[in-house]
Amino acid sequence: MAHYDVTIVSHGFVALINDLHKGRDSGGGLELVIDVTAVLLVISSLTGVWLLLYIKRKRASGLWTGVIGTLLLFAVYWWAVRGGRGPHPTLVRRAKTDTVNQTALP
């Protein structure tokens, strides 16, 4: 008579999206697309900041908008993700596990 234990680990939808975001288990082609996209986004943001600083009329309002937007982003992060307390959730989150114990029939 055989006996075996099966452990099923389900990390959920957030883990799936995180894996896609990081490019895990993707081939070289998708890694290249992710890297090229990241470089293009950095270039786009840097040219936007450069234009903002170059145009004197828009400089003050643009910088204030950037500062307020950054503060709002951190406030939403603190409120929604961290709940305003404790360590970051990924440091304390446990994987949801289901353990199945079965005995094979003879």
Secondary structure, DSSP 4 states (H G I P E B T S, - for coil): --EEEEEEEE-HHHHHHHHHHHTTT--HHHHHHHHHHHHHHHHHHHHHHHHHHH-HHHHHHHHHHHHHHHHHHHHHHHHHTSTTSSS-HHHH---EEEEEEEE---
